[in-house]
Amino acid sequence: MNRIMFSVLSVLDKAGVPLGSSDIASRLALHGTDLSERTIRYYLKRLDDDGFTVTDGKKGRRITTRGREELKRGYVSDRVGFIINRINNLSFLSDFGPDNIRGKVILNVTFVPEEKFEQAISLLGVILRSPYSMSDRVIAAKAGEQLAGIDVPEGSVAVGTMCSITLNGMFLKRGIPIATKLGGLVEVLDGHPLRFTSVISYEGSSVPPLEILMRSRMSDVLGAVHEGSGLILGSYREIPENSLADARAVLARMASVGFGGFVLFGSPGESLLGVPATDGKVGLVVLGGLNVNAALEQAGIGTATQAMATLCEYPLLGSIEALERAYLPRNEAMPFFAKYLARVREESDDGYWSVLRALKQMTF
């Protein structure tokens, strides 16, 4: 099985329903893989021959039990390097930036049980307004609907927030080369990032490094927002030294449309949060993006987060205020918000934490 066959199987597995070659091609394009329908049909025939897929009449192909087993085993030797290629493809396809604020952004997607959706909105209201989010905008879709091409399963709500890889696309469109090198845990003390405590290379990983750290429950985003100190997710990137001024200018322009987060720039020839820069490069650390989704999972609200899940037109995202107005009526929002968040988080119950202290830590 090669990378294309693995990608086709992944699409069929996530869809949960039979798909034709045109549907598969469009869904792959959303994930940064551009293939013709003819190419898709060729690989579907190979997957049929291997018993990984089967034809379901005019509905298209569906994945078999054997196909799911193969997917779980994960064609690791082929997937090593797949993540960095996906980053590069999505960065190229996204076109949101200073010259196109209505363009496409990259989303991280978390699925939330329907009965916990109001809790998710209350938590998002704090996290999206903190420095650990790239934007305060969000998009949601209910069961039976699609979120930017992703089917929402029964009993769930899909929540999409901006992925920090969108920054890569913005820089590329402005002629600034950027390389995503490491993902890791950043120690924050009194609101100030101190150092990386552990890192994973994107080049040698078959799974997004930040997704690995989030699922291992090694991060403590709620602690960082609650107490001002904790371990949060961060990624280390590099740009050429002579692009530093241009990169700062791009971020300054995007601040007016709500894009930003916690972005740290290094200095030529110096390390950044303990990571030395390559000769001729400057380090760049981004502390936004997946931290929003990690907070949902840490609180026991979100499940099955997909990093760099899909592309979405930026105007389709709405403000967190709009979501609060739609689902948390004014006469109910504050009591519910206080009831859920005003409890101090204990070691045995990491799903609840104090909103009063969190609000004090929102602006650093």
N, C-alpha and C positions, 0 to 999 in steps of 0.2 A: 504494500500500500504506500502510495506517495502522498505528498502534502495536499494535492488537490482532492484526491479520494478521501483523505481524512477530513478536509473541510466540508465536502459534500455530505459525508456521514454526519458531521456535527450539526449541519443545518437541518437535516432530516430528523435527527434526534431531538433538537430543540423545538421543532415545529410540532411534533406529535401527531401530525396528519400527513397524508400523502401529498406530495408536491410534484409539479411538472418541471421540466428543464428551465422554463422561463422564470418561474417563481424562485427556483434555486439560484439562478444567475443573478436575479435582483437582490436576493438576500445576501449572497456572497459579496456583491458590490457594496452593500451597506457596511460590510466588515473589511473593506479595502481590497477585495480580490475581484478583479475584472476579467470575466471569462465569457466567451460566446456560448449560445445555447447548443451549438453543434459540439463544442468541446465538452460541455456538461453531459450531453447524451452519450458521448464516447466513454466517458468515465463511469456513467451510470451502468452501461453495458458491462464494463469490467467488474463493477461492484455486484451486479446480478450474477455474473459467472462465478464469483467467489462466495456467493450466498450471503452477502452483507446487505443487499437490498432485494426487493421483490416488486413486481408490477402489480398495481391495484386498479386494474381496468383503466378507464379514461381519467381517473383522478391523479394518476402519476405514480411515483415510486414511494415506498415506505421502507423504513429501516427494519431489519429482522433482529431477532434475539441475538443471533451470531454477530450481527453488525454492532449491536450495543456492547457486546462483550469485547469485541475488537477495539471499540472506541475507549472503553474503560482501561484496557491494557495500554492504550496510548502509544502510538508509534513514536516513541520518545526520540529515537535517533534522528527522525525527520523533523520533529517539533522543536528541537534545540535550534535556536535562531529564528523560529517561526514568529515569536513575540516581537523581536526587533523589526522583522519585516512588516508585521502588522502595524506597528507604530509608524514606520516610514510610509506605508500605504495610506493609512488614515490621515496622517499629517498632510500628505499631498492632496487628498480628496477634500479635506476641510478647507473652507475659504472664508471663514469668519475673521475679521480684522479691522484695522482702522479705516480701510477703504471699502469695507463691505460688512457693515454691522447687521445685515440681514442674511448673512451667509450660514453655512453649515458648521456646526460644532460637534465635538465627539462627546458621547454620553457614557457615564457609568450607570448601570441599571440595577436596582435592588427590588426584589419581590417582597411585598408585605401582605400578610393575611388580612382579608377584608375587615375583620373585627378589630384589627389593631391600626387601621388607617388613621383614625383621629389621633391616636398616640404618636404615630409617625409624624403627622403634621405639627404637633406640639413640639416634638424634639427637633424637627427640621427648622422650626422657627428660630431656635437658638443657634443651632450649628451653622445654618446658612448665613446668619448674621455675624458669625465669628470670623476671625482671620483665617480659619482652616478650611475655607470654601473658596473655590475659584470664582463663584458667582452666587448671588442670592436668588437666582431664577431656577425653576424646577418644572418638570412636566410629569403628569400622572395619567395612567390609563387603567380602566377597570377590566374585569374578566370578560373575555369574548371580544375585546378590542385589541388594537395593535398599538404599540409604542414604537414609532419610527421603524416599522417592519418587524418588530418582535411581538409574537403572539403572547397574550396574557392568559395564563391558565385559570381554570375555574377556582373560585374562592380566593383569588389574589388580586392585588393592585400593583402595577409596575410603577416605580418611581425613578425618574431619570434626572440626574444632576450632571453638571459639566465636569468632564474629565480634564485633567491638567495637560494631557497631550495636545489639547486644542492650542496651547501656547506654542508648541512646535510648529503647527501649521501656520500660525500668525507670523512667526519669525521667518519661516521659509518663504512666505509670500512677499516679505520685505527684503529678501536676499540675504538673510542671516542664517548661515548653516548652524544646526544644532544637533548634538548627539546625546541621546539618553543613555547614560552609562550604568547607574546603580539605583536600586530601590532599597530603602531600609527604614529603620526606626530612629527617630530623632528625639533626644532628650530635651524637654522643655522645662525650664526652671523660672518661676515667677514671670511667665509670659515671654521668656527669651530663649530661643533655640541655642543649645550649647554644643552638641556634637552628635554624630551618628554613633549609635551603640552597636549596630549590626547592619550589614549590607548584603545584597544579593545582586549579581551582575545580570543585566538584561540579555547580554550577548549569549550567556551560557544557560539560560533558563527556558524551559518549555511551558512555563506558566508565568503570568505577570508577577514579579517579585512582591509587589505590594499586596496582591491578592493572597499570596502565600502567607505573608505576615498577618494579614487581617484574619484569615481563617484559622490560624494557629493561636489566635487570641493573645498575641504578644503586645499589641498596641493598647493604649489607654487614652483614647480621644476624649472620653467623658471626663477623665481625671484632669486632662490638660485644660479643658474648658471650665470645669467645676472649680478646681483649686488653682489653676494657672500653671500647674506642673504635671508632667506625665510623659509618656512615650507616644509619639504620634508618627504617622506615616509620612515619609518624604522621599523625593527622588532627586538624584544628583545628575546634572546635565552639563555639557560644556559647549561654549561658543568661542569663536576666534577672538583674540584680544582686541583687535581693531574694530570689532562689532559691538563692543560693550556700550558705547554711547547710543548707538542706534537701538539696541535692545531696551535700554532704559527709556528711550523716547517712545517706543511702541507701547510699553506698559503704561506710561504716563497718559498717553492718548486714550487707552482702553479703560482707564479708571472712570472716565465720565459715563461709560455705559455699563458700569457695574462689574467689570472683569478685573480680577486682581489676585486676591488671596495673599498668602505670605510667601513672597519671592525674595530670596537673598542672592545678591551678586557678590562674587569674590573679587580679588584684585590680582592683576598679572603676577605670576610667579609665587602666589601664596595659596595655601590650602584653605578649604572652606568647610567648616564643621568637622575638621579632622581628615578631610579627603584632599590629597594633593592633586593639583591640576596638571594636565598634560602640557608639555612645552608648547608655548604659543597659544594656549587656550586659557579661558577664564571659567571658573566654576559657577554653577547656577543651581540653587536648591529651591525646589517648589514644595510647599507644605500644604497645598490644597488638594482638590480632587477627591481621591478615594476616602479621605478622612470622614466625609459626610456619610458615606455608606458604611464605613467601619463603625461609626457611632450608632447607626441603626441596628447593626448586628450585635454590637456590644450590649445594647439595651434590651436585646431579646425581641426586637420588633421586626427587623428585616432578616430575610433569608435569601440564599442563592444569588448573591451579588455577582454581576458580570462586569469586570473592568473593561474599558474600551469596547463597550457592547455594540454601539451603532453610531451612525451619523444622523443629525437632526437639524432642521432649519431653526436658527436661533429665535425668530419671532414666535415659534410655536411654544417656547418656554414662557411660563408666566411667573410673576413675582410670588414670593412666599406669602406676601400680604393677601394677594388674590386667592390663594389656596386656603388661607386661614378664614377669609370672609365666606368662602363657598362652603366649607365643611365644619367650621367652628363658629357658630353664631355668637354674636357679641355677648348675649346674656348667658351663654354656656361656656364660652371659650376660657375665660379666666378661672372659674371654679375647677374646670377639668384640668386646665394647665397646672394650676397650683396643686391639685390633688395628685397628679401624676409625678410632677417634678420636685415638689417641695420636700420630699423625704430624702434624708441624707443617705447616700449610697453606702452600704455596708459591704464587708468582704464577702459575706454569704449571699448578697443580693445585689449584683452589679447592674441591675436593670433600672435602678432609681437613683436620682441624685438631686442635689439642691439647686433650684432655679435661682434663688436669691444670690448665692455666691457666683453662679454661672454668669448672671447678668453683670456682676462687677468685673468679670474677667473678659467681657466681650470686646472691649477696646484696649489695645495695648499701646 
